[in-house]
Structure formats: structure tokens, C-alpha cells
Amino acid sequence: MNVVKIKEWREMETDELQRRLDEAYQELLNLRFRAATKQLEDTSRIRIVRRDIARIKTVLRERQLASVEGGRP
């Protein structure tokens, strides 16, 4: 389990963040499926992945707002 700090997320390129977001959504889907079929041993992983998704989306949104703010006169 690799824990990524918010500083590390902010240092990544936008394309890399988007790829990581897609991977996190896929992992969350797999974890939910395994939980539903009673095959998931580490249920805390669902919470970790959900928080990672939120962190990535936050960084992407910050960048989006920064680009909008930068374009204003």
C-alpha cells in the first residue's frame, strides 16, 4: 500500500493525475465487487481509495480554478 501525500499529488502532471484517477476508480470498483462477494479481507482499503480519489479531484479542481483565475483581466 503506497501512501501518497498531497504535496506529491500537486507535483504530478495533469495527465498523470488523470491516469491515477482512472486507476483509482477501477480499483474502487474491484474492491466494491470483492466486498459484495465477501472476498475482501482489508475493508479499510475502500476508504483509502475513496480519499485518494477525493484528493486527486481536489488537485485537478485547484488547477482548473487557477487557470480560470489566471485568464481574468
mmCIF file of the N, C-alpha and C atoms, coordinates in Angstrom:
data_MODEL
# 
_entry.id   MODEL 
# 
loop_
_atom_site.group_PDB 
_atom_site.id 
_atom_site.type_symbol 
_atom_site.label_atom_id 
_atom_site.label_alt_id 
_atom_site.label_comp_id 
_atom_site.label_asym_id 
_atom_site.label_entity_id 
_atom_site.label_seq_id 
_atom_site.pdbx_PDB_ins_code 
_atom_site.Cartn_x 
_atom_site.Cartn_y 
_atom_site.Cartn_z 
_atom_site.occupancy 
_atom_site.B_iso_or_equiv 
_atom_site.pdbx_formal_charge 
_atom_site.auth_seq_id 
_atom_site.auth_comp_id 
_atom_site.auth_asym_id 
_atom_site.auth_atom_id 
_atom_site.pdbx_PDB_model_num 
ATOM 1   N N  . MET A 1 1  ? 0.845   -1.174  0.000   1.00 0.00 ? 1  MET A N  1 
ATOM 2   C CA . MET A 1 1  ? 0.000   0.000   0.000   1.00 0.00 ? 1  MET A CA 1 
ATOM 3   C C  . MET A 1 1  ? 0.892   1.239   0.000   1.00 0.00 ? 1  MET A C  1 
ATOM 4   N N  . ASN A 1 2  ? 0.821   2.018   -1.042  1.00 0.00 ? 2  ASN A N  1 
ATOM 5   C CA . ASN A 1 2  ? 1.655   3.188   -1.201  1.00 0.00 ? 2  ASN A CA 1 
ATOM 6   C C  . ASN A 1 2  ? 0.852   4.437   -0.864  1.00 0.00 ? 2  ASN A C  1 
ATOM 7   N N  . VAL A 1 3  ? 1.267   5.134   0.183   1.00 0.00 ? 3  VAL A N  1 
ATOM 8   C CA . VAL A 1 3  ? 0.566   6.342   0.599   1.00 0.00 ? 3  VAL A CA 1 
ATOM 9   C C  . VAL A 1 3  ? 1.211   7.531   -0.085  1.00 0.00 ? 3  VAL A C  1 
ATOM 10  N N  . VAL A 1 4  ? 0.396   8.308   -0.780  1.00 0.00 ? 4  VAL A N  1 
ATOM 11  C CA . VAL A 1 4  ? 0.878   9.479   -1.499  1.00 0.00 ? 4  VAL A CA 1 
ATOM 12  C C  . VAL A 1 4  ? 0.388   10.712  -0.765  1.00 0.00 ? 4  VAL A C  1 
ATOM 13  N N  . LYS A 1 5  ? 1.291   11.610  -0.462  1.00 0.00 ? 5  LYS A N  1 
ATOM 14  C CA . LYS A 1 5  ? 0.930   12.838  0.226   1.00 0.00 ? 5  LYS A CA 1 
ATOM 15  C C  . LYS A 1 5  ? 0.409   13.857  -0.782  1.00 0.00 ? 5  LYS A C  1 
ATOM 16  N N  . ILE A 1 6  ? -0.375  14.815  -0.284  1.00 0.00 ? 6  ILE A N  1 
ATOM 17  C CA . ILE A 1 6  ? -0.989  15.812  -1.157  1.00 0.00 ? 6  ILE A CA 1 
ATOM 18  C C  . ILE A 1 6  ? 0.081   16.603  -1.912  1.00 0.00 ? 6  ILE A C  1 
ATOM 19  N N  . LYS A 1 7  ? 1.239   16.832  -1.279  1.00 0.00 ? 7  LYS A N  1 
ATOM 20  C CA . LYS A 1 7  ? 2.323   17.545  -1.956  1.00 0.00 ? 7  LYS A CA 1 
ATOM 21  C C  . LYS A 1 7  ? 2.769   16.784  -3.202  1.00 0.00 ? 7  LYS A C  1 
ATOM 22  N N  . GLU A 1 8  ? 2.836   15.461  -3.085  1.00 0.00 ? 8  GLU A N  1 
ATOM 23  C CA . GLU A 1 8  ? 3.232   14.640  -4.224  1.00 0.00 ? 8  GLU A CA 1 
ATOM 24  C C  . GLU A 1 8  ? 2.187   14.681  -5.327  1.00 0.00 ? 8  GLU A C  1 
ATOM 25  N N  . TRP A 1 9  ? 0.910   14.721  -4.950  1.00 0.00 ? 9  TRP A N  1 
ATOM 26  C CA . TRP A 1 9  ? -0.153  14.812  -5.957  1.00 0.00 ? 9  TRP A CA 1 
ATOM 27  C C  . TRP A 1 9  ? -0.006  16.122  -6.722  1.00 0.00 ? 9  TRP A C  1 
ATOM 28  N N  . ARG A 1 10 ? 0.273   17.212  -5.973  1.00 0.00 ? 10 ARG A N  1 
ATOM 29  C CA . ARG A 1 10 ? 0.374   18.524  -6.617  1.00 0.00 ? 10 ARG A CA 1 
ATOM 30  C C  . ARG A 1 10 ? 1.570   18.626  -7.555  1.00 0.00 ? 10 ARG A C  1 
ATOM 31  N N  . GLU A 1 11 ? 2.602   17.839  -7.316  1.00 0.00 ? 11 GLU A N  1 
ATOM 32  C CA . GLU A 1 11 ? 3.793   17.877  -8.163  1.00 0.00 ? 11 GLU A CA 1 
ATOM 33  C C  . GLU A 1 11 ? 3.616   17.097  -9.466  1.00 0.00 ? 11 GLU A C  1 
ATOM 34  N N  . MET A 1 12 ? 2.600   16.260  -9.556  1.00 0.00 ? 12 MET A N  1 
ATOM 35  C CA . MET A 1 12 ? 2.383   15.435  -10.743 1.00 0.00 ? 12 MET A CA 1 
ATOM 36  C C  . MET A 1 12 ? 1.773   16.262  -11.872 1.00 0.00 ? 12 MET A C  1 
ATOM 37  N N  . GLU A 1 13 ? 2.037   15.813  -13.085 1.00 0.00 ? 13 GLU A N  1 
ATOM 38  C CA . GLU A 1 13 ? 1.437   16.424  -14.265 1.00 0.00 ? 13 GLU A CA 1 
ATOM 39  C C  . GLU A 1 13 ? -0.057  16.103  -14.296 1.00 0.00 ? 13 GLU A C  1 
ATOM 40  N N  . THR A 1 14 ? -0.818  16.922  -14.979 1.00 0.00 ? 14 THR A N  1 
ATOM 41  C CA . THR A 1 14 ? -2.266  16.733  -15.060 1.00 0.00 ? 14 THR A CA 1 
ATOM 42  C C  . THR A 1 14 ? -2.617  15.405  -15.720 1.00 0.00 ? 14 THR A C  1 
ATOM 43  N N  . ASP A 1 15 ? -1.891  15.030  -16.755 1.00 0.00 ? 15 ASP A N  1 
ATOM 44  C CA . ASP A 1 15 ? -2.157  13.755  -17.437 1.00 0.00 ? 15 ASP A CA 1 
ATOM 45  C C  . ASP A 1 15 ? -1.933  12.576  -16.492 1.00 0.00 ? 15 ASP A C  1 
ATOM 46  N N  . GLU A 1 16 ? -0.865  12.653  -15.706 1.00 0.00 ? 16 GLU A N  1 
ATOM 47  C CA . GLU A 1 16 ? -0.569  11.602  -14.735 1.00 0.00 ? 16 GLU A CA 1 
ATOM 48  C C  . GLU A 1 16 ? -1.662  11.523  -13.675 1.00 0.00 ? 16 GLU A C  1 
ATOM 49  N N  . LEU A 1 17 ? -2.133  12.683  -13.217 1.00 0.00 ? 17 LEU A N  1 
ATOM 50  C CA . LEU A 1 17 ? -3.221  12.698  -12.234 1.00 0.00 ? 17 LEU A CA 1 
ATOM 51  C C  . LEU A 1 17 ? -4.484  12.059  -12.806 1.00 0.00 ? 17 LEU A C  1 
ATOM 52  N N  . GLN A 1 18 ? -4.790  12.387  -14.047 1.00 0.00 ? 18 GLN A N  1 
ATOM 53  C CA . GLN A 1 18 ? -5.985  11.819  -14.672 1.00 0.00 ? 18 GLN A CA 1 
ATOM 54  C C  . GLN A 1 18 ? -5.862  10.305  -14.793 1.00 0.00 ? 18 GLN A C  1 
ATOM 55  N N  . ARG A 1 19 ? -4.661  9.838   -15.155 1.00 0.00 ? 19 ARG A N  1 
ATOM 56  C CA . ARG A 1 19 ? -4.435  8.397   -15.250 1.00 0.00 ? 19 ARG A CA 1 
ATOM 57  C C  . ARG A 1 19 ? -4.588  7.734   -13.882 1.00 0.00 ? 19 ARG A C  1 
ATOM 58  N N  . ARG A 1 20 ? -4.035  8.369   -12.854 1.00 0.00 ? 20 ARG A N  1 
ATOM 59  C CA . ARG A 1 20 ? -4.153  7.829   -11.499 1.00 0.00 ? 20 ARG A CA 1 
ATOM 60  C C  . ARG A 1 20 ? -5.611  7.825   -11.030 1.00 0.00 ? 20 ARG A C  1 
ATOM 61  N N  . LEU A 1 21 ? -6.362  8.849   -11.414 1.00 0.00 ? 21 LEU A N  1 
ATOM 62  C CA . LEU A 1 21 ? -7.775  8.917   -11.053 1.00 0.00 ? 21 LEU A CA 1 
ATOM 63  C C  . LEU A 1 21 ? -8.543  7.768   -11.697 1.00 0.00 ? 21 LEU A C  1 
ATOM 64  N N  . ASP A 1 22 ? -8.278  7.510   -12.965 1.00 0.00 ? 22 ASP A N  1 
ATOM 65  C CA . ASP A 1 22 ? -8.925  6.397   -13.656 1.00 0.00 ? 22 ASP A CA 1 
ATOM 66  C C  . ASP A 1 22 ? -8.582  5.065   -12.986 1.00 0.00 ? 22 ASP A C  1 
ATOM 67  N N  . GLU A 1 23 ? -7.319  4.898   -12.618 1.00 0.00 ? 23 GLU A N  1 
ATOM 68  C CA . GLU A 1 23 ? -6.892  3.669   -11.945 1.00 0.00 ? 23 GLU A CA 1 
ATOM 69  C C  . GLU A 1 23 ? -7.572  3.524   -10.583 1.00 0.00 ? 23 GLU A C  1 
ATOM 70  N N  . ALA A 1 24 ? -7.702  4.632   -9.869  1.00 0.00 ? 24 ALA A N  1 
ATOM 71  C CA . ALA A 1 24 ? -8.329  4.589   -8.552  1.00 0.00 ? 24 ALA A CA 1 
ATOM 72  C C  . ALA A 1 24 ? -9.807  4.210   -8.659  1.00 0.00 ? 24 ALA A C  1 
ATOM 73  N N  . TYR A 1 25 ? -10.494 4.765   -9.659  1.00 0.00 ? 25 TYR A N  1 
ATOM 74  C CA . TYR A 1 25 ? -11.899 4.397   -9.862  1.00 0.00 ? 25 TYR A CA 1 
ATOM 75  C C  . TYR A 1 25 ? -12.028 2.906   -10.196 1.00 0.00 ? 25 TYR A C  1 
ATOM 76  N N  . GLN A 1 26 ? -11.114 2.397   -10.998 1.00 0.00 ? 26 GLN A N  1 
ATOM 77  C CA . GLN A 1 26 ? -11.141 0.973   -11.350 1.00 0.00 ? 26 GLN A CA 1 
ATOM 78  C C  . GLN A 1 26 ? -10.877 0.119   -10.114 1.00 0.00 ? 26 GLN A C  1 
ATOM 79  N N  . GLU A 1 27 ? -9.904  0.533   -9.303  1.00 0.00 ? 27 GLU A N  1 
ATOM 80  C CA . GLU A 1 27 ? -9.612  -0.214  -8.085  1.00 0.00 ? 27 GLU A CA 1 
ATOM 81  C C  . GLU A 1 27 ? -10.804 -0.191  -7.134  1.00 0.00 ? 27 GLU A C  1 
ATOM 82  N N  . LEU A 1 28 ? -11.461 0.965   -7.012  1.00 0.00 ? 28 LEU A N  1 
ATOM 83  C CA . LEU A 1 28 ? -12.630 1.067   -6.143  1.00 0.00 ? 28 LEU A CA 1 
ATOM 84  C C  . LEU A 1 28 ? -13.740 0.137   -6.620  1.00 0.00 ? 28 LEU A C  1 
ATOM 85  N N  . LEU A 1 29 ? -13.944 0.061   -7.923  1.00 0.00 ? 29 LEU A N  1 
ATOM 86  C CA . LEU A 1 29 ? -14.947 -0.843  -8.483  1.00 0.00 ? 29 LEU A CA 1 
ATOM 87  C C  . LEU A 1 29 ? -14.629 -2.291  -8.111  1.00 0.00 ? 29 LEU A C  1 
ATOM 88  N N  . ASN A 1 30 ? -13.351 -2.661  -8.283  1.00 0.00 ? 30 ASN A N  1 
ATOM 89  C CA . ASN A 1 30 ? -12.939 -4.023  -7.950  1.00 0.00 ? 30 ASN A CA 1 
ATOM 90  C C  . ASN A 1 30 ? -13.100 -4.310  -6.453  1.00 0.00 ? 30 ASN A C  1 
ATOM 91  N N  . LEU A 1 31 ? -12.734 -3.347  -5.623  1.00 0.00 ? 31 LEU A N  1 
ATOM 92  C CA . LEU A 1 31 ? -12.865 -3.532  -4.176  1.00 0.00 ? 31 LEU A CA 1 
ATOM 93  C C  . LEU A 1 31 ? -14.329 -3.695  -3.766  1.00 0.00 ? 31 LEU A C  1 
ATOM 94  N N  . ARG A 1 32 ? -15.195 -2.888  -4.362  1.00 0.00 ? 32 ARG A N  1 
ATOM 95  C CA . ARG A 1 32 ? -16.625 -2.995  -4.039  1.00 0.00 ? 32 ARG A CA 1 
ATOM 96  C C  . ARG A 1 32 ? -17.192 -4.339  -4.477  1.00 0.00 ? 32 ARG A C  1 
ATOM 97  N N  . PHE A 1 33 ? -16.747 -4.795  -5.640  1.00 0.00 ? 33 PHE A N  1 
ATOM 98  C CA . PHE A 1 33 ? -17.206 -6.101  -6.120  1.00 0.00 ? 33 PHE A CA 1 
ATOM 99  C C  . PHE A 1 33 ? -16.744 -7.199  -5.175  1.00 0.00 ? 33 PHE A C  1 
ATOM 100 N N  . ARG A 1 34 ? -15.470 -7.159  -4.780  1.00 0.00 ? 34 ARG A N  1 
ATOM 101 C CA . ARG A 1 34 ? -14.939 -8.173  -3.875  1.00 0.00 ? 34 ARG A CA 1 
ATOM 102 C C  . ARG A 1 34 ? -15.611 -8.099  -2.511  1.00 0.00 ? 34 ARG A C  1 
ATOM 103 N N  . ALA A 1 35 ? -15.960 -6.893  -2.059  1.00 0.00 ? 35 ALA A N  1 
ATOM 104 C CA . ALA A 1 35 ? -16.649 -6.751  -0.774  1.00 0.00 ? 35 ALA A CA 1 
ATOM 105 C C  . ALA A 1 35 ? -18.052 -7.353  -0.854  1.00 0.00 ? 35 ALA A C  1 
ATOM 106 N N  . ALA A 1 36 ? -18.713 -7.149  -1.985  1.00 0.00 ? 36 ALA A N  1 
ATOM 107 C CA . ALA A 1 36 ? -20.068 -7.670  -2.158  1.00 0.00 ? 36 ALA A CA 1 
ATOM 108 C C  . ALA A 1 36 ? -20.087 -9.190  -2.210  1.00 0.00 ? 36 ALA A C  1 
ATOM 109 N N  . THR A 1 37 ? -19.010 -9.778  -2.691  1.00 0.00 ? 37 THR A N  1 
ATOM 110 C CA . THR A 1 37 ? -18.943 -11.235 -2.783  1.00 0.00 ? 37 THR A CA 1 
ATOM 111 C C  . THR A 1 37 ? -18.206 -11.853 -1.593  1.00 0.00 ? 37 THR A C  1 
ATOM 112 N N  . LYS A 1 38 ? -17.970 -11.026 -0.562  1.00 0.00 ? 38 LYS A N  1 
ATOM 113 C CA . LYS A 1 38 ? -17.331 -11.479 0.689   1.00 0.00 ? 38 LYS A CA 1 
ATOM 114 C C  . LYS A 1 38 ? -15.917 -12.015 0.472   1.00 0.00 ? 38 LYS A C  1 
ATOM 115 N N  . GLN A 1 39 ? -15.201 -11.478 -0.519  1.00 0.00 ? 39 GLN A N  1 
ATOM 116 C CA . GLN A 1 39 ? -13.840 -11.912 -0.793  1.00 0.00 ? 39 GLN A CA 1 
ATOM 117 C C  . GLN A 1 39 ? -12.804 -10.866 -0.386  1.00 0.00 ? 39 GLN A C  1 
ATOM 118 N N  . LEU A 1 40 ? -13.273 -9.748  0.165   1.00 0.00 ? 40 LEU A N  1 
ATOM 119 C CA . LEU A 1 40 ? -12.368 -8.667  0.538   1.00 0.00 ? 40 LEU A CA 1 
ATOM 120 C C  . LEU A 1 40 ? -11.946 -8.827  1.992   1.00 0.00 ? 40 LEU A C  1 
ATOM 121 N N  . GLU A 1 41 ? -10.637 -8.910  2.220   1.00 0.00 ? 41 GLU A N  1 
ATOM 122 C CA . GLU A 1 41 ? -10.134 -9.063  3.574   1.00 0.00 ? 41 GLU A CA 1 
ATOM 123 C C  . GLU A 1 41 ? -9.859  -7.719  4.231   1.00 0.00 ? 41 GLU A C  1 
ATOM 124 N N  . ASP A 1 42 ? -9.289  -6.774  3.481   1.00 0.00 ? 42 ASP A N  1 
ATOM 125 C CA . ASP A 1 42 ? -8.923  -5.470  4.033   1.00 0.00 ? 42 ASP A CA 1 
ATOM 126 C C  . ASP A 1 42 ? -9.965  -4.430  3.612   1.00 0.00 ? 42 ASP A C  1 
ATOM 127 N N  . THR A 1 43 ? -11.015 -4.297  4.402   1.00 0.00 ? 43 THR A N  1 
ATOM 128 C CA . THR A 1 43 ? -12.099 -3.380  4.047   1.00 0.00 ? 43 THR A CA 1 
ATOM 129 C C  . THR A 1 43 ? -11.688 -1.916  4.165   1.00 0.00 ? 43 THR A C  1 
ATOM 130 N N  . SER A 1 44 ? -10.631 -1.631  4.902   1.00 0.00 ? 44 SER A N  1 
ATOM 131 C CA . SER A 1 44 ? -10.193 -0.247  5.046   1.00 0.00 ? 44 SER A CA 1 
ATOM 132 C C  . SER A 1 44 ? -9.631  0.303   3.739   1.00 0.00 ? 44 SER A C  1 
ATOM 133 N N  . ARG A 1 45 ? -9.257  -0.565  2.835   1.00 0.00 ? 45 ARG A N  1 
ATOM 134 C CA . ARG A 1 45 ? -8.701  -0.140  1.550   1.00 0.00 ? 45 ARG A CA 1 
ATOM 135 C C  . ARG A 1 45 ? -9.725  0.674   0.750   1.00 0.00 ? 45 ARG A C  1 
ATOM 136 N N  . ILE A 1 46 ? -11.003 0.359   0.909   1.00 0.00 ? 46 ILE A N  1 
ATOM 137 C CA . ILE A 1 46 ? -12.054 1.113   0.210   1.00 0.00 ? 46 ILE A CA 1 
ATOM 138 C C  . ILE A 1 46 ? -11.998 2.576   0.633   1.00 0.00 ? 46 ILE A C  1 
ATOM 139 N N  . ARG A 1 47 ? -11.879 2.822   1.925   1.00 0.00 ? 47 ARG A N  1 
ATOM 140 C CA . ARG A 1 47 ? -11.830 4.184   2.440   1.00 0.00 ? 47 ARG A CA 1 
ATOM 141 C C  . ARG A 1 47 ? -10.590 4.914   1.917   1.00 0.00 ? 47 ARG A C  1 
ATOM 142 N N  . ILE A 1 48 ? -9.459  4.227   1.901   1.00 0.00 ? 48 ILE A N  1 
ATOM 143 C CA . ILE A 1 48 ? -8.210  4.832   1.433   1.00 0.00 ? 48 ILE A CA 1 
ATOM 144 C C  . ILE A 1 48 ? -8.326  5.243   -0.033  1.00 0.00 ? 48 ILE A C  1 
ATOM 145 N N  . VAL A 1 49 ? -8.883  4.363   -0.856  1.00 0.00 ? 49 VAL A N  1 
ATOM 146 C CA . VAL A 1 49 ? -9.023  4.657   -2.284  1.00 0.00 ? 49 VAL A CA 1 
ATOM 147 C C  . VAL A 1 49 ? -10.000 5.807   -2.495  1.00 0.00 ? 49 VAL A C  1 
ATOM 148 N N  . ARG A 1 50 ? -11.090 5.820   -1.747  1.00 0.00 ? 50 ARG A N  1 
ATOM 149 C CA . ARG A 1 50 ? -12.055 6.918   -1.875  1.00 0.00 ? 50 ARG A CA 1 
ATOM 150 C C  . ARG A 1 50 ? -11.419 8.257   -1.516  1.00 0.00 ? 50 ARG A C  1 
ATOM 151 N N  . ARG A 1 51 ? -10.580 8.263   -0.494  1.00 0.00 ? 51 ARG A N  1 
ATOM 152 C CA . ARG A 1 51 ? -9.910  9.505   -0.099  1.00 0.00 ? 51 ARG A CA 1 
ATOM 153 C C  . ARG A 1 51 ? -8.876  9.927   -1.145  1.00 0.00 ? 51 ARG A C  1 
ATOM 154 N N  . ASP A 1 52 ? -8.187  8.951   -1.717  1.00 0.00 ? 52 ASP A N  1 
ATOM 155 C CA . ASP A 1 52 ? -7.238  9.276   -2.790  1.00 0.00 ? 52 ASP A CA 1 
ATOM 156 C C  . ASP A 1 52 ? -7.969  9.908   -3.974  1.00 0.00 ? 52 ASP A C  1 
ATOM 157 N N  . ILE A 1 53 ? -9.124  9.364   -4.317  1.00 0.00 ? 53 ILE A N  1 
ATOM 158 C CA . ILE A 1 53 ? -9.928  9.930   -5.406  1.00 0.00 ? 53 ILE A CA 1 
ATOM 159 C C  . ILE A 1 53 ? -10.288 11.378  -5.079  1.00 0.00 ? 53 ILE A C  1 
ATOM 160 N N  . ALA A 1 54 ? -10.707 11.626  -3.853  1.00 0.00 ? 54 ALA A N  1 
ATOM 161 C CA . ALA A 1 54 ? -11.073 12.985  -3.454  1.00 0.00 ? 54 ALA A CA 1 
ATOM 162 C C  . ALA A 1 54 ? -9.867  13.921  -3.529  1.00 0.00 ? 54 ALA A C  1 
ATOM 163 N N  . ARG A 1 55 ? -8.712  13.444  -3.105  1.00 0.00 ? 55 ARG A N  1 
ATOM 164 C CA . ARG A 1 55 ? -7.507  14.278  -3.153  1.00 0.00 ? 55 ARG A CA 1 
ATOM 165 C C  . ARG A 1 55 ? -7.120  14.614  -4.593  1.00 0.00 ? 55 ARG A C  1 
ATOM 166 N N  . ILE A 1 56 ? -7.184  13.623  -5.458  1.00 0.00 ? 56 ILE A N  1 
ATOM 167 C CA . ILE A 1 56 ? -6.834  13.858  -6.860  1.00 0.00 ? 56 ILE A CA 1 
ATOM 168 C C  . ILE A 1 56 ? -7.811  14.847  -7.488  1.00 0.00 ? 56 ILE A C  1 
ATOM 169 N N  . LYS A 1 57 ? -9.092  14.653  -7.225  1.00 0.00 ? 57 LYS A N  1 
ATOM 170 C CA . LYS A 1 57 ? -10.089 15.552  -7.789  1.00 0.00 ? 57 LYS A CA 1 
ATOM 171 C C  . LYS A 1 57 ? -9.919  16.972  -7.254  1.00 0.00 ? 57 LYS A C  1 
ATOM 172 N N  . THR A 1 58 ? -9.500  17.097  -6.000  1.00 0.00 ? 58 THR A N  1 
ATOM 173 C CA . THR A 1 58 ? -9.248  18.407  -5.413  1.00 0.00 ? 58 THR A CA 1 
ATOM 174 C C  . THR A 1 58 ? -8.102  19.109  -6.135  1.00 0.00 ? 58 THR A C  1 
ATOM 175 N N  . VAL A 1 59 ? -7.017  18.396  -6.370  1.00 0.00 ? 59 VAL A N  1 
ATOM 176 C CA . VAL A 1 59 ? -5.863  18.988  -7.062  1.00 0.00 ? 59 VAL A CA 1 
ATOM 177 C C  . VAL A 1 59 ? -6.250  19.380  -8.488  1.00 0.00 ? 59 VAL A C  1 
ATOM 178 N N  . LEU A 1 60 ? -6.990  18.529  -9.172  1.00 0.00 ? 60 LEU A N  1 
ATOM 179 C CA . LEU A 1 60 ? -7.425  18.852  -10.533 1.00 0.00 ? 60 LEU A CA 1 
ATOM 180 C C  . LEU A 1 60 ? -8.323  20.095  -10.543 1.00 0.00 ? 60 LEU A C  1 
ATOM 181 N N  . ARG A 1 61 ? -9.196  20.196  -9.558  1.00 0.00 ? 61 ARG A N  1 
ATOM 182 C CA . ARG A 1 61 ? -10.083 21.357  -9.458  1.00 0.00 ? 61 ARG A CA 1 
ATOM 183 C C  . ARG A 1 61 ? -9.292  22.624  -9.131  1.00 0.00 ? 61 ARG A C  1 
ATOM 184 N N  . GLU A 1 62 ? -8.300  22.513  -8.259  1.00 0.00 ? 62 GLU A N  1 
ATOM 185 C CA . GLU A 1 62 ? -7.448  23.663  -7.954  1.00 0.00 ? 62 GLU A CA 1 
ATOM 186 C C  . GLU A 1 62 ? -6.778  24.180  -9.215  1.00 0.00 ? 62 GLU A C  1 
ATOM 187 N N  . ARG A 1 63 ? -6.287  23.257  -10.039 1.00 0.00 ? 63 ARG A N  1 
ATOM 188 C CA . ARG A 1 63 ? -5.629  23.651  -11.282 1.00 0.00 ? 63 ARG A CA 1 
ATOM 189 C C  . ARG A 1 63 ? -6.612  24.303  -12.247 1.00 0.00 ? 63 ARG A C  1 
ATOM 190 N N  . GLN A 1 64 ? -7.815  23.744  -12.297 1.00 0.00 ? 64 GLN A N  1 
ATOM 191 C CA . GLN A 1 64 ? -8.833  24.312  -13.166 1.00 0.00 ? 64 GLN A CA 1 
ATOM 192 C C  . GLN A 1 64 ? -9.167  25.744  -12.741 1.00 0.00 ? 64 GLN A C  1 
ATOM 193 N N  . LEU A 1 65 ? -9.341  25.961  -11.450 1.00 0.00 ? 65 LEU A N  1 
ATOM 194 C CA . LEU A 1 65 ? -9.663  27.293  -10.959 1.00 0.00 ? 65 LEU A CA 1 
ATOM 195 C C  . LEU A 1 65 ? -8.489  28.247  -11.140 1.00 0.00 ? 65 LEU A C  1 
ATOM 196 N N  . ALA A 1 66 ? -7.272  27.748  -10.978 1.00 0.00 ? 66 ALA A N  1 
ATOM 197 C CA . ALA A 1 66 ? -6.091  28.593  -11.163 1.00 0.00 ? 66 ALA A CA 1 
ATOM 198 C C  . ALA A 1 66 ? -5.976  29.069  -12.605 1.00 0.00 ? 66 ALA A C  1 
ATOM 199 N N  . SER A 1 67 ? -6.311  28.203  -13.547 1.00 0.00 ? 67 SER A N  1 
ATOM 200 C CA . SER A 1 67 ? -6.224  28.593  -14.949 1.00 0.00 ? 67 SER A CA 1 
ATOM 201 C C  . SER A 1 67 ? -7.316  29.612  -15.292 1.00 0.00 ? 67 SER A C  1 
ATOM 202 N N  . VAL A 1 68 ? -8.469  29.500  -14.673 1.00 0.00 ? 68 VAL A N  1 
ATOM 203 C CA . VAL A 1 68 ? -9.544  30.457  -14.892 1.00 0.00 ? 68 VAL A CA 1 
ATOM 204 C C  . VAL A 1 68 ? -9.181  31.793  -14.266 1.00 0.00 ? 68 VAL A C  1 
ATOM 205 N N  . GLU A 1 69 ? -8.662  31.764  -13.055 1.00 0.00 ? 69 GLU A N  1 
ATOM 206 C CA . GLU A 1 69 ? -8.266  32.982  -12.375 1.00 0.00 ? 69 GLU A CA 1 
ATOM 207 C C  . GLU A 1 69 ? -7.130  33.690  -13.118 1.00 0.00 ? 69 GLU A C  1 
ATOM 208 N N  . GLY A 1 70 ? -6.212  32.916  -13.658 1.00 0.00 ? 70 GLY A N  1 
ATOM 209 C CA . GLY A 1 70 ? -5.092  33.489  -14.400 1.00 0.00 ? 70 GLY A CA 1 
ATOM 210 C C  . GLY A 1 70 ? -5.510  34.164  -15.678 1.00 0.00 ? 70 GLY A C  1 
ATOM 211 N N  . GLY A 1 71 ? -6.646  33.763  -16.243 1.00 0.00 ? 71 GLY A N  1 
ATOM 212 C CA . GLY A 1 71 ? -7.118  34.314  -17.503 1.00 0.00 ? 71 GLY A CA 1 
ATOM 213 C C  . GLY A 1 71 ? -7.968  35.554  -17.346 1.00 0.00 ? 71 GLY A C  1 
ATOM 214 N N  . ARG A 1 72 ? -8.313  35.907  -16.127 1.00 0.00 ? 72 ARG A N  1 
ATOM 215 C CA . ARG A 1 72 ? -9.150  37.100  -15.902 1.00 0.00 ? 72 ARG A CA 1 
ATOM 216 C C  . ARG A 1 72 ? -8.314  38.366  -15.953 1.00 0.00 ? 72 ARG A C  1 
ATOM 217 N N  . PRO A 1 73 ? -8.920  39.445  -16.448 1.00 0.00 ? 73 PRO A N  1 
ATOM 218 C CA . PRO A 1 73 ? -8.194  40.744  -16.514 1.00 0.00 ? 73 PRO A CA 1 
ATOM 219 C C  . PRO A 1 73 ? -8.047  41.394  -15.155 1.00 0.00 ? 73 PRO A C  1 
# 
